[in-house]
């Protein structure tokens, strides 16, 4: 479901993590440090050794997978080399911080304790939360509900989303001066789709557009999409979910829903995730209710 507030929140978290690591480590990683000058071969399953501490192949694999899942970047030798350099830089900084006894700082000790608590709580929830299995009947009912909500047409939009009106008008002016939507989205948009030129998934909804029946799109966004012709761009920013949006419609096609057999496994997984959340909420509520709490 397309929710701008959730997308922005995810984008902010990703941006924070990127700034917290890449902005500090990337300059070091791209300094092209000289390789370790040793004739000894690296131990099996190791990609580098930093002052006697191994950086394992599995650590590199996990870092590549995490970045690919977050950004959609392809797993290439160049990407692996860049991430390996970041892991080396991180290990160097970790060792030097330990030597300087930064690990004994109160803020660091508190962060370590908080991380340990989070892992412990997650393990406790995993052992005690038991979501119900999703039945075939539930999957079928959800499929029928989704198919019934589709309109006769599917739309392929692009969206530039800004937090303030001034940036939205700047983006619109850049488009009018001939800059591509892709480039302007990458420059001004604040949601993750900016890396794909603002491209959003195909979406279908019934016309006329009605509040609450837009496949999760903000009403004003769905309304703007439905009024555009392929290739068209909204003449002014659209205010939706406290964001200023510029919308382009790439294409329109007749709606063709996936068959039940094609969609059922994805639907089952989605319903299972929802049941997991609901079961977790119920369990936490029961635990809190049984506790003695003073406020």
ChimeraX attribute file (.defattr): number of C-alpha atoms within 10 A of each C-alpha:
attribute: neighborCount
match mode: 1-to-1
recipient: residues
	/A:1	8
	/A:2	14
	/A:3	12
	/A:4	18
	/A:5	13
	/A:6	12
	/A:7	15
	/A:8	18
	/A:9	13
	/A:10	14
	/A:11	16
	/A:12	15
	/A:13	12
	/A:14	15
	/A:15	15
	/A:16	12
	/A:17	12
	/A:18	13
	/A:19	13
	/A:20	11
	/A:21	13
	/A:22	16
	/A:23	11
	/A:24	14
	/A:25	20
	/A:26	17
	/A:27	12
	/A:28	16
	/A:29	20
	/A:30	12
	/A:31	10
	/A:32	10
	/A:33	11
	/A:34	6
	/A:35	7
	/A:36	11
	/A:37	6
	/A:38	7
	/A:39	6
	/A:40	7
	/A:41	7
	/A:42	12
	/A:43	11
	/A:44	8
	/A:45	12
	/A:46	15
	/A:47	16
	/A:48	20
	/A:49	15
	/A:50	14
	/A:51	10
	/A:52	7
	/A:53	11
	/A:54	16
	/A:55	18
	/A:56	17
	/A:57	15
	/A:58	12
	/A:59	15
	/A:60	19
	/A:61	14
	/A:62	11
	/A:63	16
	/A:64	21
	/A:65	15
	/A:66	12
	/A:67	15
	/A:68	14
	/A:69	11
	/A:70	11
	/A:71	13
	/A:72	12
	/A:73	12
	/A:74	13
	/A:75	13
	/A:76	10
	/A:77	9
	/A:78	10
	/A:79	15
	/A:80	15
	/A:81	13
	/A:82	17
	/A:83	21
	/A:84	23
	/A:85	21
	/A:86	22
	/A:87	21
	/A:88	22
	/A:89	21
	/A:90	18
	/A:91	18
	/A:92	15
	/A:93	13
	/A:94	14
	/A:95	14
	/A:96	12
	/A:97	13
	/A:98	12
	/A:99	10
	/A:100	10
	/A:101	10
	/A:102	14
	/A:103	14
	/A:104	12
	/A:105	9
	/A:106	10
	/A:107	11
	/A:108	12
	/A:109	13
	/A:110	12
	/A:111	11
	/A:112	13
	/A:113	11
	/A:114	12
	/A:115	12
	/A:116	12
	/A:117	12
	/A:118	12
	/A:119	11
	/A:120	12
	/A:121	12
	/A:122	11
	/A:123	11
	/A:124	11
	/A:125	14
	/A:126	11
	/A:127	9
	/A:128	11
	/A:129	17
	/A:130	13
	/A:131	16
	/A:132	11
	/A:133	11
	/A:134	16
	/A:135	12
	/A:136	11
	/A:137	9
	/A:138	13
	/A:139	22
	/A:140	17
	/A:141	11
	/A:142	16
	/A:143	19
	/A:144	12
	/A:145	11
	/A:146	12
	/A:147	15
	/A:148	11
	/A:149	13
	/A:150	20
	/A:151	18
	/A:152	12
	/A:153	17
	/A:154	21
	/A:155	24
	/A:156	18
	/A:157	26
	/A:158	26
	/A:159	25
	/A:160	29
	/A:161	31
	/A:162	24
	/A:163	17
	/A:164	13
	/A:165	16
	/A:166	12
	/A:167	17
	/A:168	23
	/A:169	17
	/A:170	13
	/A:171	26
	/A:172	23
	/A:173	14
	/A:174	15
	/A:175	17
	/A:176	12
	/A:177	9
	/A:178	8
	/A:179	13
	/A:180	12
	/A:181	24
	/A:182	18
	/A:183	18
	/A:184	20
	/A:185	26
	/A:186	18
	/A:187	15
	/A:188	17
	/A:189	25
	/A:190	21
	/A:191	24
	/A:192	22
	/A:193	20
	/A:194	23
	/A:195	17
	/A:196	15
	/A:197	20
	/A:198	25
	/A:199	22
	/A:200	17
	/A:201	11
	/A:202	14
	/A:203	21
	/A:204	26
	/A:205	23
	/A:206	17
	/A:207	15
	/A:208	10
	/A:209	17
	/A:210	13
	/A:211	13
	/A:212	10
	/A:213	18
	/A:214	24
	/A:215	18
	/A:216	15
	/A:217	20
	/A:218	18
	/A:219	18
	/A:220	18
	/A:221	19
	/A:222	25
	/A:223	18
	/A:224	19
	/A:225	24
	/A:226	21
	/A:227	12
	/A:228	19
	/A:229	14
	/A:230	15
	/A:231	11
	/A:232	15
	/A:233	24
	/A:234	16
	/A:235	11
	/A:236	14
	/A:237	23
	/A:238	20
	/A:239	18
	/A:240	16
	/A:241	15
	/A:242	13
	/A:243	20
	/A:244	23
	/A:245	29
	/A:246	27
	/A:247	27
	/A:248	24
	/A:249	23
	/A:250	17
	/A:251	16
	/A:252	19
	/A:253	12
	/A:254	11
	/A:255	16
	/A:256	13
	/A:257	14
	/A:258	11
	/A:259	10
	/A:260	14
	/A:261	9
	/A:262	10
	/A:263	14
	/A:264	17
	/A:265	12
	/A:266	12
	/A:267	18
	/A:268	20
	/A:269	13
	/A:270	14
	/A:271	18
	/A:272	18
	/A:273	14
	/A:274	13
	/A:275	17
	/A:276	17
	/A:277	14
	/A:278	15
	/A:279	17
	/A:280	18
	/A:281	13
	/A:282	13
	/A:283	16
	/A:284	14
	/A:285	11
	/A:286	11
	/A:287	10
	/A:288	10
	/A:289	10
	/A:290	9
	/A:291	8
	/A:292	6
	/A:293	7
	/A:294	4
	/A:295	2
